[in-house]
Amino acid sequence: MQPLGVLDGRVAVVAGVGPGIGRATAAALAEAGADLVLAARRPEPLRALAHEIAETTGRYVLAVPTDIAAPDAVHAMIDAGVAELGRLDIVVNVATYCPRGVVEHLAREEFRRAFEVNVLGVLEVSRAALPHLRKSDCGSIVQISSEAPRLKAPELAAYSATKAAMEIASATMAREVGPDGVRVNVVSAGSTDNEKLAAWIETLAQEQGRSAEAVRREMAEDAALRRITTAEDVAATVLFLSSPAARGITGTVTRVTSGLLLEP
C-alpha cells in the first residue's frame, strides 16, 4: 500500500462502487488522502458506504446515485463532484454487468445491457471526466476488468466480449489523451475472495461431495502464489496506478490474479 498522504489534495471518482473491489478501492484512495465522489445505482447502500468511509478516514465523501448507462446521469454526477470538491484528478470505473447464458440462448437485451454498462457506461464516465483530468498534474483513469476475455468461459460471452472491448478502447484512449498528461490503465482482477466466490465454492463442494475448505484450498493451490486474490489486493494496485508514483505507466492491463493464469 502507498504511504498515507500520497494523494493529499486530490479528488477521485469511483463509479460503480459497491461491496468488494469498489468498497476496497474507495477506502484505499481515501486512506491515501483523496476526497471522493462515489457513484452507484442504489442510493441507500451508496450513502451508507460514503458515511462509513468519511467517518473512518476523515475525508470528504460525496455520494451521487448514478446509473452509468445513462449519459445525462453520468455528466450530472461528474459536474456535481467538481462543483462540490473543486477539481478532479482520478477516475476509477468499477461498474460491471455480468449476464450468464450460452450465446445461442442469451437474450439480446442482456447483450445490450452488458455493452451499455461495461463499455459505453465506463467510457462515458471517462469522457465526461477528461476536461477536468486535463487540468490535473496527475490525471489518471483506471478501469476494472477481469480475466474473462482471456478465459473465454462458456456462458460468459457477453461479459467477456464487453470487457475485451473496454480494454481495447481504454488502450486506444491512452494514446489519444497521453499528450494531455492523462494516463489510462486497466486492472484485470482474477477471482476475488468475496461472497459470490464463497457461494460458488459451496456449490462446487456439494456437487463434488467435498468440504468447502478442500475446494478453497485446491483453488488457492492452482495459483502461483498459492492464495486467492482479495479485493484489497486489487485496490492496492489501483491506488498505485492512480498515484504520481505511476506517472510513467499508461495503456497497460495489470493482472492481479495471484498468478492464477500466467502468459509469456
Secondary structure, 3 states (H helix, E strand, C coil): CCCCCCCCCCEEEEECCCCCHHHHHHHHHHHCCCEEEEEECCHHHHHHHHHHHHHHHCCCEEEEECCCCCHHHHHHHHHHHHHHHCCCCEEEECCCCCCCCCCCCCCHHHHHHHHHHHHHHHHHHHHHHHHHHCCCCCCEEEEEEECHHHHCCCCCHHHHHHHHHHHHHHHHHHHHHHHHCCEEEEEEECCECCHHHHHHHHHHHHHHCCCHHHHHHHHHHCCCCCCCECHHHHHHHHHHHHCHHHCCCCCCEEEECCCCCCCC
